[in-house]
Amino acid sequence: MNVGRMSRQKGKRGEREAAAEWERLFRVSMRRSQQYAGSPEAGSQDIIGHKGVAIEVKRREKLNVASAIDQIVEDAPEGDVPLVLHRANN
């Protein structure tokens, strides 16, 4: 498996993990968005389901917080609260 594919797989796992944890905490059904398939359903949000919240999931050892925040602020629909969820590797 090449490095790019491994990174995408890790990102998908992180998004599924974040969606499951959000569901557990807030009792709101969440799922990965369809952005990888080109669907405009969620814009560039990583997980969807909680109305009024735009979520960007980052799973990496070192996070550039300012860059992650800038990304979701730019991608969030008007009126939604932009949120970055992060977990370090391992």
C-alpha positions as CSV (number, residue, x, y, z in Angstrom):
1,M,0.0,0.0,0.0
2,N,1.5,3.4,-0.9
3,V,1.9,6.3,1.5
4,G,-0.9,8.4,0.0
5,R,-3.4,5.6,0.2
6,M,-2.3,4.8,3.8
7,S,-2.9,8.4,4.7
8,R,-6.3,8.5,3.2
9,Q,-7.2,5.3,5.0
10,K,-6.0,6.8,8.3
11,G,-8.1,9.9,7.6
12,K,-11.2,7.8,7.0
13,R,-10.7,5.8,10.2
14,G,-10.3,9.1,12.1
15,E,-13.5,10.5,10.6
16,R,-15.4,7.3,11.5
17,E,-14.0,7.3,15.0
18,A,-14.9,11.0,15.5
19,A,-18.5,10.4,14.2
20,A,-18.9,7.4,16.6
21,E,-17.7,9.4,19.5
22,W,-19.9,12.4,18.7
23,E,-22.9,10.1,18.5
24,R,-22.0,8.6,21.9
25,L,-21.6,12.0,23.6
26,F,-24.4,13.9,22.0
27,R,-26.9,11.2,20.9
28,V,-26.9,12.7,17.3
29,S,-26.5,10.4,14.3
30,M,-23.3,11.3,12.5
31,R,-21.5,9.9,9.4
32,R,-18.7,10.7,7.1
33,S,-19.7,13.2,4.4
34,Q,-19.6,12.2,0.8
35,Q,-17.0,14.7,-0.2
36,Y,-14.7,11.9,-1.5
37,A,-17.4,11.0,-4.0
38,G,-17.8,14.6,-5.2
39,S,-21.2,15.2,-3.5
40,P,-21.9,18.8,-2.6
41,E,-24.1,17.6,0.3
42,A,-21.7,18.8,3.1
43,G,-19.3,21.0,1.2
44,S,-15.9,20.1,2.6
45,Q,-17.0,19.0,6.1
46,D,-15.6,15.7,7.2
47,I,-18.5,14.4,9.2
48,I,-22.2,15.5,9.1
49,G,-25.4,15.0,11.0
50,H,-25.4,17.7,13.8
51,K,-27.4,20.6,12.4
52,G,-25.6,24.0,12.9
53,V,-22.1,22.5,13.4
54,A,-19.4,22.2,10.7
55,I,-16.7,19.7,11.6
56,E,-13.2,19.2,10.3
57,V,-11.5,16.0,11.7
58,K,-7.7,15.9,11.9
59,R,-5.8,12.8,12.9
60,R,-2.1,13.5,12.9
61,E,0.8,13.7,15.4
62,K,1.4,17.4,14.9
63,L,-1.5,19.7,14.1
64,N,-1.2,23.2,12.6
65,V,-4.1,24.6,14.7
66,A,-4.4,27.9,12.9
67,S,-4.4,26.2,9.5
68,A,-7.1,23.7,10.5
69,I,-9.3,26.4,11.9
70,D,-8.8,28.6,8.8
71,Q,-9.9,25.6,6.7
72,I,-13.1,24.8,8.5
73,V,-14.0,28.5,8.9
74,E,-13.7,28.9,5.1
75,D,-15.7,25.7,4.4
76,A,-18.4,26.0,7.0
77,P,-21.9,27.0,5.7
78,E,-22.9,30.5,6.9
79,G,-24.4,30.3,10.3
80,D,-22.8,27.0,11.3
81,V,-20.3,26.8,14.2
82,P,-16.9,25.7,12.8
83,L,-15.2,23.0,14.9
84,V,-12.0,21.1,14.6
85,L,-11.7,17.7,16.2
86,H,-8.1,16.4,16.6
87,R,-6.5,13.3,17.9
88,A,-2.8,12.4,17.8
89,N,-1.7,9.2,16.2
90,N,-1.7,6.0,18.3
